[in-house]
Amino acid sequence: MVVAQESDIDMTTKGPEATVLTAGLDAKDIDPINHEPYSAPLHRKLKSRHIQMIAIGGIIGPGLFVGSGNALHLAGPAGILISFSLVGIIVFFVMQSLGEVATLIPVSGSFTEYASRFVDDSLSFALGWAYWYLWVTVLANEYNAISVVIRYWTPVVPQWGWILIFWFVIIGFSMAGILAYGEIEFWLSLIKVIAIIIFFIVAIFISAGIIGPQKIGFKYWHDPGAFADSINGVANTFVIAGTLYAGTEMVGITAGEAGDPLRAVPRAIRQVFWRILIFYVGMMFFIGILLPWNDPDLISKGSKTAASPLTIALSHAGIAAGASLINAVIVIAVISAGNSSLYVASRTMLYMARNGKAPKILSKVNKAGVPWVALILSNVVAYIAFLSVSDSAGTVYEALITLSGVATFIVWGTIAVVHIRFRQGLKAQGQSPDDLPFKALWYPYGTYFALATNVFLVFFQGYTAFLNPFSSTDFVINYILLPVFLILLLGYKLWKRTKWVKSSEMDIWTGRRETMSRDDAVEEQIQSRDSSASWRKRSFAKKVKGVVVG
């Protein structure tokens, strides 16, 4: 049987008759004498509200506020609605797959560890490094975005100066410990969510002509048009959508440091998708009616400085103060998204280091439960953001978006594979899916749909590189991660001589913090239905609060 490394988990149950330990204990309660930095467990102090807000607010960063402008420029208003809606559907099924496994087995390694236990250790190696690279790239992308957007106020401070300032700010927040991280992220994310809702309301007034010099309506859908570059533009924005949606799977990582994952994770899974769909697709809709896709101020190749499309729209409407306020929100978004990026990158690297897939030094944890070495390394690698200093901001921004977007599709596809193998392991070992505390909706159809669409998007997103004339630069950027991923997988497999995990030998027990009997599962489903009935009886204001805050 393939068993996870005990150094990465805080408490486990093994086998169907194992003793269950109470969820909610943090590291010091479990092992009060274990402060050995290379094996000390992470602290389990994240509450349900932290996990829910981290899952949505942590990925509402400068990418959404600035990257949406790039998407509009490439695809047009109808094109971005299509790409973001389709990727949103994929996200839904990926989250269902992850939620089923993460609720039952909440470990800090999450799907990287699941890949080792359910598929092959070599897949875990390749996936772990790809996922770490994804978040380091996203972090570099955030640094690049803030250096671009903040120049809306003043060009006096050089671009590299702003990157350096926020580099120290974010590393400082990340060192504060998991509970401080959760509280900081909760409030910063709440500010971002409220700001987006206010923008939606103002956007309606601007479009209707109540605010601004003219009534806009849908005139930009006709001139310059609903599509910027037909199907080619839509294809190019799939990868942007993938990058901006990246982070929904963060719930799986936070489950390892949650006090009560059995309830917190399913609740986050059920609500986060709708929040993201509303905020992301809603954002694409409103900027699509307020701005033409050929607006010269939108970020694109060749632009040296560019503002957020929200800032541009408010400026065009004569709301200069509002434009400055949006930029202030973007600064908050940088700190929040940077926190989340470093959090995920460091926890992924911690698992890798403690399982022999990365240098051991990266597994060190301080008394606050912070993997400080992995944090510093990840933030240092994010120095690639300084590339934007010697090149145009738009070109570097597009390259970073593309690289991280392709990595996202690879990760999501692997999550689907892990879920399929997990179900096969349950069947082979005589376990019923009906006993699971959370079951993925529409399995197996939804999971196979997620797998197929992610494989398709990995190849489809870069097909424009083959159009006449062929672009070797775009080809390399769009597809370089594929051979790198395969080299990592096959190289580790040959080096370590890893084997495919048989369904009957899968370790589907290690890491369970609480088991649930069939009766408990039925009771949980009844409570879920009662909750749905209660939701229908709530006032509109309470429904809005439930979606926004949880």
C-alpha positions in Angstrom: 0.0 0.0 0.0 1.3 3.5 -0.9 1.2 5.5 2.3 1.7 9.3 2.6 4.7 10.6 4.5 3.7 11.1 8.2 5.9 14.2 8.3 3.4 16.0 6.1 0.2 15.1 8.1 -0.8 16.0 11.6 -3.1 13.3 12.5 -4.3 10.3 10.5 -6.7 7.4 10.5 -5.8 4.2 8.7 -8.3 1.6 7.7 -12.1 1.5 8.1 -11.9 0.6 11.8 -9.4 3.3 12.8 -9.9 5.6 15.8 -11.2 9.0 14.8 -9.5 12.1 16.1 -11.5 15.2 16.7 -11.3 17.8 14.0 -10.4 21.3 15.0 -7.2 20.6 17.0 -4.3 22.6 16.0 -0.7 21.5 15.8 0.3 22.3 19.4 -2.8 20.3 20.7 -1.8 17.3 18.6 1.9 17.1 19.3 3.0 19.7 22.0 6.7 18.6 22.0 7.3 18.4 18.2 9.0 21.7 17.3 11.6 20.1 15.0 11.6 22.5 12.1 11.9 19.8 9.4 8.9 17.8 10.6 6.8 20.1 12.7 3.1 20.1 11.5 1.3 23.1 10.1 -1.2 24.8 12.4 -4.9 24.1 11.8 -6.5 27.4 12.7 -8.4 28.5 9.5 -12.1 28.9 10.1 -14.9 28.3 7.6 -15.3 32.0 6.8 -11.5 32.2 6.2 -11.6 29.3 3.7 -14.6 30.7 1.9 -13.3 34.2 1.5 -9.7 33.0 0.7 -11.1 30.8 -2.1 -12.8 33.7 -3.8 -11.0 36.9 -2.6 -7.5 35.4 -2.9 -7.8 35.1 -6.6 -9.5 38.5 -7.2 -6.2 40.2 -7.8 -4.7 42.7 -10.3 -5.2 39.9 -12.9 -8.9 40.5 -12.8 -8.7 44.3 -12.7 -6.0 44.6 -15.3 -6.0 41.3 -17.2 -9.7 41.8 -18.1 -8.6 44.7 -20.2 -6.2 42.6 -22.1 -8.9 40.0 -22.6 -11.4 42.6 -23.9 -8.7 43.9 -26.3 -8.1 40.4 -27.7 -11.6 39.0 -28.0 -14.1 41.8 -27.7 -17.1 41.9 -25.4 -18.9 38.8 -26.7 -15.7 36.8 -27.0 -14.7 37.3 -23.3 -18.2 36.3 -22.2 -17.9 33.1 -24.1 -14.4 32.2 -22.9 -15.0 33.1 -19.3 -18.4 31.3 -19.2 -17.0 28.1 -20.6 -14.0 28.1 -18.4 -16.4 28.8 -15.4 -18.3 25.6 -16.2 -15.0 23.6 -16.3 -14.1 25.2 -12.9 -17.4 23.9 -11.5 -16.7 20.3 -12.3 -13.0 20.5 -11.2 -14.1 21.9 -7.9 -16.7 19.1 -7.5 -13.9 16.5 -8.1 -11.5 18.2 -5.7 -14.1 18.8 -3.0 -15.0 15.1 -2.8 -11.5 14.0 -2.1 -10.3 17.0 0.0 -13.3 16.8 2.3 -12.5 13.2 3.1 -8.7 13.5 3.1 -7.8 17.1 4.1 -4.0 17.2 3.8 -1.7 20.1 3.1 -0.3 18.4 0.0 -3.8 18.2 -1.4 -4.0 17.0 -5.0 -0.2 16.8 -5.3 -0.3 14.1 -2.6 -3.4 12.5 -4.1 -1.5 12.0 -7.4 1.2 10.1 -5.5 -1.3 7.9 -3.6 -3.8 7.2 -6.3 -1.9 7.4 -9.6 1.9 7.4 -9.7 4.6 9.2 -7.6 6.1 10.5 -10.8 2.9 12.4 -11.6 3.0 13.9 -8.1 6.6 15.1 -8.8 5.7 16.8 -12.1 2.4 18.2 -10.8 4.0 19.6 -7.7 6.7 21.5 -9.6 4.2 22.7 -12.2 1.8 23.9 -9.6 4.5 25.7 -7.7 5.7 27.3 -10.9 2.1 28.3 -11.7 1.8 30.3 -8.4 5.3 31.8 -8.7 4.3 33.0 -12.2 1.0 34.4 -10.9 2.9 36.2 -8.2 5.3 37.7 -10.7 2.2 38.6 -12.8 0.8 40.5 -9.7 4.0 42.4 -9.2 4.1 43.3 -12.9 0.4 44.4 -12.7 0.9 46.7 -9.8 3.9 48.3 -11.4 1.8 49.1 -14.4 -1.3 50.3 -12.7 0.3 52.5 -10.0 1.9 54.6 -12.7 -1.6 55.9 -13.3 -0.9 58.2 -10.3 2.8 59.0 -10.8 5.6 57.9 -13.1 8.3 59.3 -10.7 9.0 56.0 -9.0 10.5 53.6 -11.5 8.6 50.4 -12.3 11.3 48.2 -10.5 10.9 50.4 -7.4 7.2 49.5 -7.0 7.9 45.9 -7.5 10.6 45.9 -4.8 8.3 47.8 -2.3 5.5 45.3 -2.7 7.9 42.4 -2.6 8.8 43.3 1.0 5.2 44.1 2.0 3.8 40.8 0.8 6.6 38.7 2.4 6.0 40.5 5.6 2.3 39.6 5.7 3.1 36.0 4.7 5.4 35.5 7.7 2.6 36.4 10.2 1.3 32.9 10.7 -1.8 31.0 9.4 -4.4 32.7 11.7 -3.1 36.2 10.9 -3.0 35.3 7.3 -6.6 34.1 7.4 -7.9 37.3 9.1 -5.9 39.6 6.8 -7.1 37.7 3.7 -10.7 37.7 4.9 -10.9 41.5 5.3 -8.9 42.4 2.3 -11.0 40.0 0.2 -14.2 41.5 1.6 -13.0 45.0 0.5 -12.4 43.7 -3.0 -15.8 42.0 -3.2 -17.6 45.1 -2.0 -15.7 47.3 -4.4 -16.6 45.1 -7.4 -20.3 45.2 -6.4 -20.2 49.0 -6.2 -18.6 49.1 -9.6 -21.4 47.0 -11.1 -24.0 49.4 -9.7 -22.0 52.4 -11.1 -21.5 50.7 -14.4 -25.3 50.3 -14.8 -25.7 54.1 -14.2 -23.0 54.9 -16.7 -24.4 52.7 -19.3 -27.9 54.2 -18.8 -26.5 57.7 -19.1 -27.4 58.7 -15.6 -23.7 59.2 -14.9 -21.3 60.5 -17.6 -21.7 62.5 -20.8 -23.8 60.0 -22.8 -25.9 56.9 -22.8 -23.8 54.0 -23.8 -26.1 50.9 -23.8 -24.6 48.3 -26.1 -23.3 50.6 -28.8 -19.7 49.2 -28.5 -21.1 45.8 -29.4 -22.0 47.2 -32.8 -19.0 49.6 -33.2 -16.3 48.4 -33.2 -18.1 45.1 -32.8 -18.9 42.2 -30.4 -15.7 40.2 -31.5 -12.2 41.6 -31.9 -10.8 38.7 -33.9 -13.6 36.1 -34.3 -12.7 32.6 -33.0 -9.0 33.5 -32.8 -9.7 36.1 -30.2 -11.8 33.7 -28.1 -9.0 31.1 -28.3 -6.5 33.6 -27.1 -8.6 34.6 -24.1 -9.2 31.0 -22.9 -5.7 31.0 -21.4 -6.4 34.4 -19.7 -9.6 33.0 -18.3 -7.7 30.0 -17.0 -5.2 32.2 -15.3 -7.7 34.5 -13.7 -9.8 31.5 -12.5 -6.7 29.8 -11.1 -6.9 29.6 -7.4 -10.4 28.1 -7.0 -8.6 24.8 -6.3 -6.9 26.6 -3.4 -9.7 25.2 -1.2 -7.9 21.8 -1.4 -4.7 23.4 0.0 -6.4 25.3 2.8 -8.3 22.1 3.9 -5.0 20.9 5.4 -5.0 23.8 7.8 -8.7 24.0 8.4 -10.2 23.4 11.9 -13.3 21.6 10.6 -12.7 20.6 6.9 -15.7 18.2 7.0 -18.1 21.2 7.0 -15.9 24.0 5.8 -14.7 22.5 2.5 -18.2 21.4 1.2 -19.6 24.8 2.1 -16.8 26.6 0.2 -17.2 24.3 -2.8 -20.9 24.9 -3.1 -20.7 28.7 -2.8 -17.4 29.7 -4.3 -18.3 28.7 -7.9 -21.4 31.0 -7.9 -19.5 33.9 -6.4 -16.7 33.6 -9.0 -19.1 33.2 -11.9 -21.0 36.3 -10.8 -17.9 38.4 -10.2 -15.8 37.3 -13.1 -18.5 36.9 -15.8 -20.2 40.0 -14.4 -16.9 41.9 -14.7 -16.5 40.8 -18.3 -20.0 41.9 -19.1 -19.8 45.4 -17.7 -16.4 46.3 -19.0 -17.6 45.0 -22.4 -20.5 47.5 -22.5 -18.5 50.4 -21.1 -15.4 50.3 -23.3 -14.7 49.4 -27.0 -12.2 46.6 -27.4 -10.0 48.9 -29.5 -9.7 51.6 -26.8 -6.0 52.8 -27.0 -5.7 52.8 -23.2 -6.3 49.1 -22.7 -3.2 47.0 -22.0 -1.9 45.3 -25.1 1.3 44.5 -26.8 3.4 47.6 -27.2 1.8 49.6 -24.4 4.3 51.0 -22.0 1.8 52.0 -19.3 -1.8 51.0 -19.0 -4.6 51.3 -16.6 -7.3 49.0 -15.4 -10.4 48.9 -17.6 -12.4 49.9 -14.6 -10.2 53.0 -14.1 -10.5 53.9 -17.8 -14.3 53.5 -17.8 -14.7 55.7 -14.7 -12.3 58.3 -16.2 -14.3 58.4 -19.5 -17.4 59.0 -17.4 -15.8 61.9 -15.7 -15.4 60.2 -12.3 -11.7 60.9 -11.7 -12.0 60.3 -7.9 -13.7 56.9 -8.6 -10.8 56.0 -10.9 -8.3 56.7 -8.2 -10.4 54.7 -5.8 -10.3 51.7 -8.1 -6.5 52.0 -8.3 -6.4 51.9 -4.5 -8.5 48.7 -4.5 -6.0 47.3 -7.0 -3.2 48.0 -4.5 -5.2 46.1 -1.9 -5.7 43.3 -4.5 -2.0 43.0 -5.0 -1.4 42.4 -1.3 -4.2 39.9 -1.0 -3.5 38.0 -4.2 0.2 38.0 -3.4 -0.5 36.6 0.0 -2.5 33.8 -1.5 0.1 33.1 -4.2 2.9 32.8 -1.7 0.6 30.7 0.6 -0.1 28.1 -2.0 3.4 28.0 -3.5 5.0 27.6 -0.1 2.6 24.8 1.0 3.1 22.9 -2.2 6.9 23.2 -1.9 6.7 22.1 1.8 5.0 18.9 0.7 7.5 18.3 -2.0 10.5 18.8 0.3 9.1 16.6 3.0 8.6 13.8 0.5 12.0 13.9 -1.2 10.9 15.8 -4.3 12.6 19.0 -3.4 15.6 20.0 -1.3 15.1 19.2 2.4 15.9 22.8 3.5 12.6 23.9 2.0 10.7 21.8 4.6 11.7 24.0 7.5 8.8 25.4 9.6 9.0 27.9 12.4 7.1 27.8 15.7 4.3 29.8 14.1 3.8 27.0 11.6 5.1 29.0 8.7 7.3 27.3 6.0 9.6 30.3 5.9 12.3 28.9 3.6 9.8 27.9 1.0 8.2 31.3 1.3 11.4 33.2 0.7 12.5 31.0 -2.2 9.1 31.4 -3.9 9.2 35.2 -3.5 12.8 35.4 -4.8 11.9 33.4 -7.9 9.0 35.8 -8.5 11.8 38.4 -9.3 11.1 37.4 -12.9 8.6 40.3 -12.7 11.6 42.6 -13.2 11.7 41.4 -16.8 9.0 44.0 -17.4 11.5 46.8 -16.6 13.5 46.1 -19.8 10.6 45.3 -22.0 7.2 46.7 -22.7 4.7 46.1 -19.9 2.1 44.6 -22.3 4.4 42.0 -23.9 5.7 40.7 -20.6 2.2 40.7 -19.1 0.8 38.5 -22.0 3.7 36.1 -21.7 3.3 35.6 -18.0 -0.5 35.2 -18.4 0.0 32.5 -21.1 2.5 30.5 -19.1 0.5 30.4 -16.0 -2.8 29.7 -17.9 -1.4 26.6 -19.6 -0.1 25.4 -16.2 -3.6 25.9 -14.8 -5.2 23.6 -17.4 -2.6 20.9 -16.7 -3.3 21.1 -13.0 -7.1 21.0 -13.5 -6.8 18.0 -15.8 -4.7 16.2 -13.3 -7.3 16.8 -10.6 -9.9 15.1 -12.7 -7.6 12.1 -13.3 -6.9 11.9 -9.5 -10.7 11.9 -8.8 -11.3 9.1 -11.3 -8.6 7.0 -9.8 -9.9 7.7 -6.3 -13.4 6.4 -7.2 -11.7 3.3 -8.7 -9.9 2.7 -5.5 -13.1 3.0 -3.5 -14.7 0.4 -5.7 -11.7 -2.0 -5.6 -11.6 -1.8 -1.8 -15.3 -2.3 -1.3 -16.1 1.2 -0.1 -19.4 2.9 -1.2 -19.4 6.4 -2.5 -22.6 6.9 -0.6 -20.6 7.0 2.6 -18.6 10.0 1.5 -19.2 13.3 3.4 -19.3 15.1 0.0 -20.1 13.6 -3.4 -19.2 15.2 -6.7 -22.2 16.2 -8.7 -22.9 14.2 -11.9 -19.9 11.8 -11.6 -18.5 10.4 -13.8 -19.8 12.6 -16.6 -18.8 15.9 -15.0 -15.3 14.6 -14.2 -14.6 13.2 -17.6 -15.9 16.4 -19.1 -13.5 18.4 -17.0 -10.6 16.1 -18.1 -11.5 16.2 -21.8 -12.0 20.0 -21.9 -8.7 20.7 -20.1 -6.7 18.5 -22.4 -8.4 20.2 -25.3 -7.7 23.7 -24.0 -4.0 22.9 -23.4 -3.6 22.4 -27.1 -6.3 24.8 -28.5 -5.3 27.9 -26.6 -2.1 28.2 -28.7 -3.3 27.3 -32.1 -3.1 30.9 -33.3 0.7 30.5 -33.4 0.3 28.3 -36.4 -1.6 30.9 -38.4 0.1 32.6 -41.3 2.7 33.8 -40.6 3.9 31.2 -38.1 5.1 32.8 -34.9 7.9 30.8 -33.3 7.8 33.1 -30.2 4.1 32.5 -29.6 4.6 28.8 -30.2 7.3 28.5 -27.5 5.3 30.5 -25.0 2.1 28.6 -25.6 3.5 25.0 -25.5 6.9 25.0 -23.7 5.3 23.7 -20.5 4.1 20.5 -22.1 7.5 19.0 -22.9 8.8 20.3 -19.5 6.0 18.6 -17.7 6.6 15.3 -19.6 10.4 15.5 -18.9 9.7 16.0 -15.2 7.3 13.1 -15.1 9.3 10.6 -17.2 12.6 11.6 -15.7 11.5 11.1 -12.2 9.8 7.8 -13.1 13.0 6.4 -14.6 15.2 7.8 -11.8 13.1 6.5 -8.9 11.5 3.6 -10.9 8.1 4.5 -9.6 5.1 2.2 -10.4 1.5 2.8 -11.2 -0.6 2.4 -8.0 -3.1 -0.5 -8.2 -6.6 0.3 -7.2 -6.6 -2.4 -4.6 -3.4 -1.0 -3.0 -4.4 2.7 -2.9 -4.0 4.4 0.4 -7.5 6.0 0.8 -7.3 6.1 4.6 -4.2 8.2 5.7 -5.1 11.7 6.6 -8.7 11.3 7.4 -9.5 13.5 10.4 -13.1 12.4 10.7 -15.0 9.5 9.3 -18.6 9.5 8.4 -20.9 6.6 8.5 -23.8 6.1 6.0 -26.2 7.4 8.6 -24.1 10.5 9.2 -23.9 11.0 5.4 -27.7 10.8 5.1 -28.0 13.3 8.0 -25.6 15.7 6.3 -27.7 15.5 3.1 -30.8 16.2 5.0 -29.2 19.2 6.6 -28.1 20.4 3.2 -31.7 20.2 1.9 -32.9 22.0 5.0 -30.3 24.7 4.3 -31.6 25.0 0.8 -35.2 25.4 2.0 -34.0 28.0 4.5 -32.2 29.8 1.7 -35.5 30.1 -0.3 -37.2 31.7 2.7 -34.5 34.3 3.4 -34.9 37.9 2.5 -33.1 39.3 -0.5 -30.6 41.2 1.7 -29.7 38.0 3.6 -29.3 36.1 0.4 -26.8 38.7 -0.9 -24.9 38.5 2.4 -24.8 34.7 2.1 -23.2 34.9 -1.4 -20.8 37.7 -0.6 -19.6 36.8 3.0 -20.8 33.2 3.4 
